[in-house]
Amino acid sequence: MTNPTITKHDLIELGYGHCTAEDLIKRAKALMVHKGFSYYENARLGRVPVKAIEEILGIQLAVKPIEEVD
């Protein structure tokens, strides 16, 4: 099973505002660093696991796996 990821642009498409989407990505990166994934300390990285965003929001996101995207 793959670990789907999400970007700021994906969050905007889901209906979140620009600043909210940026803040969620920033918080998800901090969460991943806190969990021991130093890879997410990279300032240029803008893609995080969907599970990290879901953990922050406390809801499950309806995100299509890459295989289903046209």
Biopython code that builds the backbone (N, CA, C, O; Angstrom):
import numpy as np
from Bio.PDB.StructureBuilder import StructureBuilder

atoms = [
    (1, "MET", "N", (0.849, -1.186, 0.000)),
    (1, "MET", "CA", (0.000, 0.000, 0.000)),
    (1, "MET", "C", (0.884, 1.236, 0.000)),
    (1, "MET", "O", (1.906, 1.284, 0.686)),
    (2, "THR", "N", (0.480, 2.238, -0.778)),
    (2, "THR", "CA", (1.248, 3.467, -0.858)),
    (2, "THR", "C", (0.766, 4.467, 0.184)),
    (2, "THR", "O", (-0.349, 4.369, 0.696)),
    (3, "ASN", "N", (1.614, 5.410, 0.478)),
    (3, "ASN", "CA", (1.255, 6.498, 1.393)),
    (3, "ASN", "C", (0.962, 7.729, 0.546)),
    (3, "ASN", "O", (1.891, 8.373, 0.059)),
    (4, "PRO", "N", (-0.318, 8.072, 0.359)),
    (4, "PRO", "CA", (-0.629, 9.236, -0.472)),
    (4, "PRO", "C", (-0.118, 10.528, 0.161)),
    (4, "PRO", "O", (-0.068, 10.668, 1.382)),
    (5, "THR", "N", (0.257, 11.457, -0.701)),
    (5, "THR", "CA", (0.749, 12.742, -0.243)),
    (5, "THR", "C", (-0.159, 13.853, -0.773)),
    (5, "THR", "O", (-1.000, 13.627, -1.644)),
    (6, "ILE", "N", (0.029, 15.047, -0.232)),
    (6, "ILE", "CA", (-0.815, 16.171, -0.601)),
    (6, "ILE", "C", (0.018, 17.439, -0.592)),
    (6, "ILE", "O", (0.977, 17.561, 0.170)),
    (7, "THR", "N", (-0.354, 18.380, -1.444)),
    (7, "THR", "CA", (0.330, 19.665, -1.526)),
    (7, "THR", "C", (-0.637, 20.794, -1.173)),
    (7, "THR", "O", (-1.833, 20.575, -0.981)),
    (8, "LYS", "N", (-0.094, 21.991, -1.095)),
    (8, "LYS", "CA", (-0.901, 23.182, -0.844)),
    (8, "LYS", "C", (-1.968, 23.330, -1.925)),
    (8, "LYS", "O", (-3.112, 23.674, -1.627)),
    (9, "HIS", "N", (-1.600, 23.073, -3.167)),
    (9, "HIS", "CA", (-2.534, 23.225, -4.282)),
    (9, "HIS", "C", (-3.673, 22.210, -4.192)),
    (9, "HIS", "O", (-4.814, 22.519, -4.536)),
    (10, "ASP", "N", (-3.360, 21.001, -3.730)),
    (10, "ASP", "CA", (-4.403, 19.988, -3.536)),
    (10, "ASP", "C", (-5.392, 20.441, -2.468)),
    (10, "ASP", "O", (-6.602, 20.269, -2.619)),
    (11, "LEU", "N", (-4.873, 21.019, -1.392)),
    (11, "LEU", "CA", (-5.741, 21.506, -0.316)),
    (11, "LEU", "C", (-6.634, 22.652, -0.800)),
    (11, "LEU", "O", (-7.801, 22.740, -0.418)),
    (12, "ILE", "N", (-6.085, 23.517, -1.635)),
    (12, "ILE", "CA", (-6.878, 24.613, -2.192)),
    (12, "ILE", "C", (-8.002, 24.051, -3.058)),
    (12, "ILE", "O", (-9.125, 24.552, -3.015)),
    (13, "GLU", "N", (-7.707, 23.012, -3.844)),
    (13, "GLU", "CA", (-8.736, 22.369, -4.666)),
    (13, "GLU", "C", (-9.821, 21.729, -3.807)),
    (13, "GLU", "O", (-10.965, 21.604, -4.244)),
    (14, "LEU", "N", (-9.469, 21.324, -2.594)),
    (14, "LEU", "CA", (-10.451, 20.738, -1.679)),
    (14, "LEU", "C", (-11.297, 21.809, -0.984)),
    (14, "LEU", "O", (-12.243, 21.481, -0.267)),
    (15, "GLY", "N", (-10.959, 23.092, -1.193)),
    (15, "GLY", "CA", (-11.771, 24.167, -0.649)),
    (15, "GLY", "C", (-11.130, 24.983, 0.461)),
    (15, "GLY", "O", (-11.759, 25.900, 0.989)),
    (16, "TYR", "N", (-9.901, 24.672, 0.823)),
    (16, "TYR", "CA", (-9.212, 25.449, 1.852)),
    (16, "TYR", "C", (-8.633, 26.704, 1.220)),
    (16, "TYR", "O", (-8.240, 26.691, 0.053)),
    (17, "GLY", "N", (-8.578, 27.780, 1.980)),
    (17, "GLY", "CA", (-8.003, 29.026, 1.492)),
    (17, "GLY", "C", (-6.500, 28.913, 1.332)),
    (17, "GLY", "O", (-5.873, 27.996, 1.862)),
    (18, "HIS", "N", (-5.925, 29.862, 0.590)),
    (18, "HIS", "CA", (-4.486, 29.853, 0.310)),
    (18, "HIS", "C", (-3.657, 29.842, 1.596)),
    (18, "HIS", "O", (-2.769, 29.005, 1.760)),
    (19, "CYS", "N", (-3.945, 30.763, 2.495)),
    (19, "CYS", "CA", (-3.170, 30.863, 3.742)),
    (19, "CYS", "C", (-3.398, 29.653, 4.641)),
    (19, "CYS", "O", (-2.468, 29.180, 5.294)),
    (20, "THR", "N", (-4.620, 29.155, 4.678)),
    (20, "THR", "CA", (-4.927, 27.968, 5.481)),
    (20, "THR", "C", (-4.172, 26.763, 4.942)),
    (20, "THR", "O", (-3.621, 25.976, 5.712)),
    (21, "ALA", "N", (-4.146, 26.617, 3.628)),
    (21, "ALA", "CA", (-3.433, 25.498, 3.008)),
    (21, "ALA", "C", (-1.941, 25.566, 3.322)),
    (21, "ALA", "O", (-1.328, 24.551, 3.654)),
    (22, "GLU", "N", (-1.358, 26.757, 3.219)),
    (22, "GLU", "CA", (0.064, 26.920, 3.541)),
    (22, "GLU", "C", (0.329, 26.585, 5.002)),
    (22, "GLU", "O", (1.315, 25.920, 5.320)),
    (23, "ASP", "N", (-0.545, 27.044, 5.891)),
    (23, "ASP", "CA", (-0.385, 26.780, 7.317)),
    (23, "ASP", "C", (-0.495, 25.284, 7.612)),
    (23, "ASP", "O", (0.268, 24.757, 8.422)),
    (24, "LEU", "N", (-1.433, 24.599, 6.968)),
    (24, "LEU", "CA", (-1.580, 23.155, 7.183)),
    (24, "LEU", "C", (-0.331, 22.396, 6.741)),
    (24, "LEU", "O", (0.109, 21.471, 7.425)),
    (25, "ILE", "N", (0.239, 22.780, 5.606)),
    (25, "ILE", "CA", (1.467, 22.127, 5.130)),
    (25, "ILE", "C", (2.599, 22.380, 6.116)),
    (25, "ILE", "O", (3.356, 21.464, 6.438)),
    (26, "LYS", "N", (2.721, 23.615, 6.597)),
    (26, "LYS", "CA", (3.771, 23.963, 7.563)),
    (26, "LYS", "C", (3.608, 23.142, 8.852)),
    (26, "LYS", "O", (4.584, 22.610, 9.380)),
    (27, "ARG", "N", (2.380, 23.046, 9.346)),
    (27, "ARG", "CA", (2.120, 22.282, 10.564)),
    (27, "ARG", "C", (2.364, 20.795, 10.356)),
    (27, "ARG", "O", (2.866, 20.117, 11.252)),
    (28, "ALA", "N", (2.015, 20.283, 9.179)),
    (28, "ALA", "CA", (2.236, 18.866, 8.884)),
    (28, "ALA", "C", (3.732, 18.564, 8.815)),
    (28, "ALA", "O", (4.178, 17.521, 9.292)),
    (29, "LYS", "N", (4.505, 19.471, 8.224)),
    (29, "LYS", "CA", (5.950, 19.279, 8.172)),
    (29, "LYS", "C", (6.542, 19.257, 9.577)),
    (29, "LYS", "O", (7.401, 18.427, 9.875)),
    (30, "ALA", "N", (6.086, 20.167, 10.444)),
    (30, "ALA", "CA", (6.577, 20.208, 11.826)),
    (30, "ALA", "C", (6.204, 18.925, 12.559)),
    (30, "ALA", "O", (6.998, 18.400, 13.341)),
    (31, "LEU", "N", (5.003, 18.421, 12.308)),
    (31, "LEU", "CA", (4.562, 17.166, 12.927)),
    (31, "LEU", "C", (5.455, 16.008, 12.483)),
    (31, "LEU", "O", (5.855, 15.180, 13.301)),
    (32, "MET", "N", (5.765, 15.952, 11.192)),
    (32, "MET", "CA", (6.606, 14.873, 10.682)),
    (32, "MET", "C", (8.028, 14.964, 11.249)),
    (32, "MET", "O", (8.637, 13.936, 11.545)),
    (33, "VAL", "N", (8.558, 16.172, 11.404)),
    (33, "VAL", "CA", (9.880, 16.348, 12.016)),
    (33, "VAL", "C", (9.829, 15.889, 13.469)),
    (33, "VAL", "O", (10.743, 15.218, 13.948)),
    (34, "HIS", "N", (8.758, 16.254, 14.166)),
    (34, "HIS", "CA", (8.590, 15.834, 15.562)),
    (34, "HIS", "C", (8.548, 14.307, 15.683)),
    (34, "HIS", "O", (8.999, 13.749, 16.683)),
    (35, "LYS", "N", (8.007, 13.638, 14.667)),
    (35, "LYS", "CA", (7.922, 12.174, 14.663)),
    (35, "LYS", "C", (9.249, 11.528, 14.248)),
    (35, "LYS", "O", (9.364, 10.302, 14.223)),
    (36, "GLY", "N", (10.248, 12.355, 13.924)),
    (36, "GLY", "CA", (11.570, 11.817, 13.619)),
    (36, "GLY", "C", (11.939, 11.780, 12.152)),
    (36, "GLY", "O", (12.964, 11.203, 11.789)),
    (37, "PHE", "N", (11.126, 12.382, 11.301)),
    (37, "PHE", "CA", (11.410, 12.394, 9.865)),
    (37, "PHE", "C", (12.069, 13.720, 9.501)),
    (37, "PHE", "O", (11.395, 14.655, 9.069)),
    (38, "SER", "N", (13.391, 13.802, 9.676)),
    (38, "SER", "CA", (14.120, 15.050, 9.455)),
    (38, "SER", "C", (14.073, 15.500, 7.995)),
    (38, "SER", "O", (14.368, 16.657, 7.698)),
    (39, "TYR", "N", (13.713, 14.616, 7.100)),
    (39, "TYR", "CA", (13.556, 14.938, 5.677)),
    (39, "TYR", "C", (12.628, 16.141, 5.489)),
    (39, "TYR", "O", (12.822, 16.937, 4.571)),
    (40, "TYR", "N", (11.628, 16.274, 6.352)),
    (40, "TYR", "CA", (10.632, 17.336, 6.227)),
    (40, "TYR", "C", (11.116, 18.692, 6.746)),
    (40, "TYR", "O", (10.345, 19.652, 6.749)),
    (41, "GLU", "N", (12.371, 18.791, 7.182)),
    (41, "GLU", "CA", (12.954, 20.078, 7.575)),
    (41, "GLU", "C", (13.325, 20.921, 6.356)),
    (41, "GLU", "O", (13.625, 22.107, 6.494)),
    (42, "ASN", "N", (13.307, 20.331, 5.185)),
    (42, "ASN", "CA", (13.641, 21.016, 3.948)),
    (42, "ASN", "C", (12.609, 22.108, 3.653)),
    (42, "ASN", "O", (11.421, 21.817, 3.511)),
    (43, "ALA", "N", (13.056, 23.350, 3.561)),
    (43, "ALA", "CA", (12.157, 24.483, 3.343)),
    (43, "ALA", "C", (11.482, 24.441, 1.970)),
    (43, "ALA", "O", (10.401, 25.003, 1.797)),
    (44, "ARG", "N", (12.103, 23.788, 1.007)),
    (44, "ARG", "CA", (11.553, 23.748, -0.348)),
    (44, "ARG", "C", (10.545, 22.625, -0.538)),
    (44, "ARG", "O", (9.863, 22.575, -1.562)),
    (45, "LEU", "N", (10.442, 21.738, 0.420)),
    (45, "LEU", "CA", (9.523, 20.611, 0.316)),
    (45, "LEU", "C", (8.102, 21.081, 0.597)),
    (45, "LEU", "O", (7.838, 21.689, 1.634)),
    (46, "GLY", "N", (7.193, 20.799, -0.323)),
    (46, "GLY", "CA", (5.815, 21.243, -0.171)),
    (46, "GLY", "C", (4.807, 20.112, -0.238)),
    (46, "GLY", "O", (3.611, 20.357, -0.398)),
    (47, "ARG", "N", (5.270, 18.880, -0.117)),
    (47, "ARG", "CA", (4.394, 17.707, -0.206)),
    (47, "ARG", "C", (4.523, 16.920, 1.090)),
    (47, "ARG", "O", (5.627, 16.573, 1.510)),
    (48, "VAL", "N", (3.380, 16.641, 1.723)),
    (48, "VAL", "CA", (3.370, 15.926, 3.001)),
    (48, "VAL", "C", (2.389, 14.756, 2.926)),
    (48, "VAL", "O", (1.511, 14.742, 2.064)),
    (49, "PRO", "N", (2.528, 13.788, 3.808)),
    (49, "PRO", "CA", (1.572, 12.679, 3.818)),
    (49, "PRO", "C", (0.156, 13.154, 4.174)),
    (49, "PRO", "O", (-0.026, 13.999, 5.050)),
    (50, "VAL", "N", (-0.821, 12.602, 3.491)),
    (50, "VAL", "CA", (-2.222, 12.929, 3.769)),
    (50, "VAL", "C", (-2.546, 12.628, 5.227)),
    (50, "VAL", "O", (-3.297, 13.370, 5.861)),
    (51, "LYS", "N", (-1.987, 11.551, 5.761)),
    (51, "LYS", "CA", (-2.249, 11.165, 7.154)),
    (51, "LYS", "C", (-1.847, 12.266, 8.131)),
    (51, "LYS", "O", (-2.500, 12.439, 9.160)),
    (52, "ALA", "N", (-0.784, 13.011, 7.830)),
    (52, "ALA", "CA", (-0.350, 14.100, 8.712)),
    (52, "ALA", "C", (-1.389, 15.222, 8.725)),
    (52, "ALA", "O", (-1.703, 15.770, 9.782)),
    (53, "ILE", "N", (-1.917, 15.560, 7.553)),
    (53, "ILE", "CA", (-2.959, 16.591, 7.472)),
    (53, "ILE", "C", (-4.221, 16.116, 8.197)),
    (53, "ILE", "O", (-4.851, 16.883, 8.925)),
    (54, "GLU", "N", (-4.583, 14.853, 7.995)),
    (54, "GLU", "CA", (-5.769, 14.304, 8.652)),
    (54, "GLU", "C", (-5.612, 14.316, 10.167)),
    (54, "GLU", "O", (-6.571, 14.568, 10.895)),
    (55, "GLU", "N", (-4.410, 14.044, 10.633)),
    (55, "GLU", "CA", (-4.144, 14.064, 12.075)),
    (55, "GLU", "C", (-4.313, 15.469, 12.644)),
    (55, "GLU", "O", (-4.838, 15.635, 13.745)),
    (56, "ILE", "N", (-3.875, 16.467, 11.905)),
    (56, "ILE", "CA", (-4.005, 17.857, 12.346)),
    (56, "ILE", "C", (-5.471, 18.289, 12.345)),
    (56, "ILE", "O", (-5.945, 18.906, 13.299)),
    (57, "LEU", "N", (-6.181, 17.961, 11.270)),
    (57, "LEU", "CA", (-7.573, 18.386, 11.139)),
    (57, "LEU", "C", (-8.543, 17.546, 11.968)),
    (57, "LEU", "O", (-9.607, 18.023, 12.362)),
    (58, "GLY", "N", (-8.169, 16.300, 12.227)),
    (58, "GLY", "CA", (-9.060, 15.404, 12.967)),
    (58, "GLY", "C", (-10.176, 14.841, 12.117)),
    (58, "GLY", "O", (-11.173, 14.351, 12.646)),
    (59, "ILE", "N", (-10.021, 14.906, 10.788)),
    (59, "ILE", "CA", (-11.008, 14.341, 9.866)),
    (59, "ILE", "C", (-10.286, 13.578, 8.774)),
    (59, "ILE", "O", (-9.084, 13.747, 8.571)),
    (60, "GLN", "N", (-11.032, 12.736, 8.070)),
    (60, "GLN", "CA", (-10.454, 12.006, 6.951)),
    (60, "GLN", "C", (-10.738, 12.779, 5.677)),
    (60, "GLN", "O", (-11.877, 13.178, 5.432)),
    (61, "LEU", "N", (-9.709, 12.996, 4.860)),
    (61, "LEU", "CA", (-9.860, 13.724, 3.606)),
    (61, "LEU", "C", (-10.235, 12.769, 2.482)),
    (61, "LEU", "O", (-9.802, 11.617, 2.456)),
    (62, "ALA", "N", (-11.040, 13.261, 1.563)),
    (62, "ALA", "CA", (-11.424, 12.483, 0.395)),
    (62, "ALA", "C", (-10.423, 12.795, -0.715)),
    (62, "ALA", "O", (-10.660, 13.665, -1.553)),
    (63, "VAL", "N", (-9.302, 12.072, -0.708)),
    (63, "VAL", "CA", (-8.238, 12.289, -1.668)),
    (63, "VAL", "C", (-8.114, 11.051, -2.526)),
    (63, "VAL", "O", (-8.006, 9.938, -2.011)),
    (64, "LYS", "N", (-8.129, 11.246, -3.863)),
    (64, "LYS", "CA", (-7.991, 10.123, -4.792)),
    (64, "LYS", "C", (-6.534, 9.662, -4.832)),
    (64, "LYS", "O", (-5.623, 10.491, -4.825)),
    (65, "PRO", "N", (-6.308, 8.360, -4.875)),
    (65, "PRO", "CA", (-4.937, 7.876, -5.112)),
    (65, "PRO", "C", (-4.473, 8.331, -6.488)),
    (65, "PRO", "O", (-5.301, 8.564, -7.369)),
    (66, "ILE", "N", (-3.187, 8.458, -6.686)),
    (66, "ILE", "CA", (-2.615, 8.950, -7.943)),
    (66, "ILE", "C", (-3.086, 8.112, -9.131)),
    (66, "ILE", "O", (-3.288, 8.661, -10.215)),
    (67, "GLU", "N", (-3.263, 6.819, -8.965)),
    (67, "GLU", "CA", (-3.670, 5.953, -10.051)),
    (67, "GLU", "C", (-5.036, 6.351, -10.612)),
    (67, "GLU", "O", (-5.312, 6.088, -11.782)),
    (68, "GLU", "N", (-5.897, 6.978, -9.805)),
    (68, "GLU", "CA", (-7.245, 7.327, -10.234)),
    (68, "GLU", "C", (-7.337, 8.722, -10.821)),
    (68, "GLU", "O", (-8.364, 9.069, -11.405)),
    (69, "VAL", "N", (-6.308, 9.526, -10.687)),
    (69, "VAL", "CA", (-6.335, 10.893, -11.191)),
    (69, "VAL", "C", (-6.142, 10.864, -12.696)),
    (69, "VAL", "O", (-5.279, 10.145, -13.200)),
    (70, "ASP", "N", (-6.951, 11.652, -13.426)),
    (70, "ASP", "CA", (-6.836, 11.690, -14.886)),
    (70, "ASP", "C", (-5.724, 12.585, -15.323)),
    (70, "ASP", "O", (-5.486, 12.734, -16.522)),
]
sb = StructureBuilder()
sb.init_structure("model")
sb.init_model(0)
sb.init_chain("A")
sb.init_seg("    ")
for serial, (resi, resn, name, xyz) in enumerate(atoms, 1):
    if name == "N":
        sb.init_residue(resn, " ", resi, " ")
    sb.init_atom(name, np.array(xyz, "f"), 0.0, 1.0, " ", f" {name:<3s}", serial, name[0])
structure = sb.get_structure()
